Amino acid sequence: MKKNRMALLAVLATGMFAVTACASPSQSAAAPMVKKASAPVTITWSSGTVTGTGLRKTMIQLFEKENPGIKVQILQQPTNTDTTRATLSTQISGGSTSPDVFMGDVIWPGQFGSQHLALPLNKYLPKSFFSRFAPGLVDGASYQGNVYGAPWYADAGFLYYRKDLLQAAHLPVPTTWEQVQADSLKLVKMHKVKYGFVWEGSDYEGLTCDWMEYLSDAGGQVFNAKGQPVMDSSAAVKALSFMRGLITSGASPAAVTTFQEPQAMNAFDQGDAAFLRNWDYAWSNSQTPNQSRVVGKVGVVPLPTFAGQGGTGHACIGGWDIYINPHSKHIAQDLKFIEFITGYQAEYTMASKFSEIPTNYAVQSDPKVKDLNPVLAIVSKTHLVGRPSQTPYYAKVSQAIYTNINAALSGQVSVKSALAQANSQLKSAGSSSSL
Amino acid sequence: MAASTDCLIKGMEGETCMRVSKLDRQYAMAGYIMMAPALLVIALVTIFPIGYSIWMSLNTIQSTFTGFSFTFSGLTNYAIVFANQQFWQALEFTVFYAIVTVAVELVLGLLVALALNQPIRGRGVAVAVMLIPWTLITVISAQMWAYIYNGIYGVLNYLLMQLHIIGAPVLWLGTAGLATFAMMVADIWKTTPFVTMILLAGLQLIPEDLYEAAKIDGASVWKRFWHVTFPLLRPSLGLATLFRILQAFGLFDLPFVLTGGGPGTSTTSIAMLAYRAIFNDGDYGPGTAVAVTTVGIVIILALASLKALRTQVGEVES
């Protein structure tokens, strides 16, 4: 009996200890802390790898030099924007105070605004702050009159090509999609390169971007002016048939239906592809010596369009904004960080050294920057097209698009039935009472 | 313990019941008190989230700055879920996947367990090696399989082409039927050791003299298996099936890493659908309704499988 009483006491003591141990962290966080004037505040910045190495570290170094009382700590995001969104929406809707600021896709303001996952910046920053951005960007970061993100860098799709291969085969730089397909087939048949044209065809957000480009080139839209889905139009059929044709003809490897940005970039960097559709980061990525085997062999032009349309093709608007977590405990420091990173100095460094397209209008129009950044020099020639993201249900809208386009690309369903299914799913996607 | 006369513990048929004495009751109380902290933790970690999820599935939920705002809406979310074609597609895929993988694993696991039941030299090492797939974290082994199945630089395509079995690389994870098959292979590789361990433990409980008696009676290998091994192994088979069905319905990490639910939505499991709805789209109501429906289906299936094997877990027929 004595042994049993000892055992009972031991268990109760352990239990109470465990309960208090679980309780204390939150209690001590709630207790008011005496702030020392010299103690630096650390804010956490959730962000993904931008061009490769160095951009975020450089930004943080410059920021901390100007603001000695604030330290910035990076929380790494995954490469897939959907995974990042799911992680952040879980954390922030659960009331987490971390991260303080986060890098967010340009398509998130609708969802994040309506679900209160981002701070409305217009309530904390003066109107003059927003006039530094290129036109249209602030609207893209707004939802129902509130601005949720500070545009950090803009992005668009470009066509990257191997100068050396085109020269060897005496081919001019293609200006239509049909030429891209023909050139790819020719180069693959001549055994000059393993794959012709690589792009992002996996079923994720990136496919919606690629789709918008082909769809707009064919003259189609996702929603008409009344907001009704029109993805079963003849333009959509033309666009999707062309994309599927790239695979069936052999111009693109069948594996593109599993490619996201890293896989397509890797195929091009390793010298296995003649053409690549990717964002502006691909320029500096393909020119980095220890990452790429095609340094000095790459050219970049605006995306082509279909034959008979004339001019250049449409490029999907991308880019990333900086948002503030509404539960953050360091809002003042977060605002300072945003003001710095979208300011002239930081944006100039980013545009000139890392080839990202700046959102700061003064930097964008600076002729010195255009000289250093070949992508920036041609972005003004592209026709930009946005995704239908100004809705809180954009995640479902995009899913309706990319799951069906991917099904058609992998040959699972016919082009027409994929588009019909996408259309019917788009109809139900635009409301909260749907799965 | 000491024989008493209260009918608290039902013995096997024909046995007399045992009465519980005051001493036994004190032991029992002490036992419950000692278990109380652990039970409390289990209640907080399992019962509370499950109950909260059920409550969430009965409400329309809006995420606001101060938390969630609940509006009771009864079975609306369930109506939305059952009317959704993607739900039925995901359910069909998950059920098909569960049935095929559980069946194959039971057969393979039984064969391996029978082999490992022999007292040969090096059996300990063999068991340890066999367990390796089970001990690897699923996400990591799934990433490994993704490299193996890769359509461009995958090892499987390379080997098959070297052996002249295929002429061109096959897109294992990008073709509808093949992706499901590839995922099943990865799952079977990973989970057969688990089934083997349970069945091996069951096999070791079967007394040797039963086999000797059967041999003396002139029973063949197959008859010995069917009339001695299989009936006594039923509880273990029931346990293994139960665990496997529970796990198969929670299938998430393999499709998430290998295919992302594609191509199209052909490998989106029920758990992935719930994840997408809740965490990606912010549809907490319908998403939790999917999760609760899955729980209901799993409970029914688990009970049915136990019934089919005519056993209660933990009981050994005499």
Interface residues (C-beta under 8 A of the other chain):
Chain A: N4 A7 L8 V11 L12 T14 G15 A18 V19 D82 R85 A86 T87 S89 T90 S93 G95 Q111 Q115 H116 L117 S202 D203 Y204 P253 A254 A255 T257 T258 A267 P326 P392 Y393 A395 K396 Q399 T403 N404 N406 A407 L409 S410 G411 Q412 V413 S432 S433 S434 L435
Chain B: A30 I33 M34 A36 P37 L40 V41 T60 Q62 S63 T64 F65 G67 F68 T76 I80 V81 N84 Q86 F87 N150 G151 I152 P169 L171 L173 G174 T175 A176 T259 G260 G261 G262 P263 G264 T265 S266 L273 Y275 R276 A277 F279 N280 D281 G282 D283 P286 G287 V290
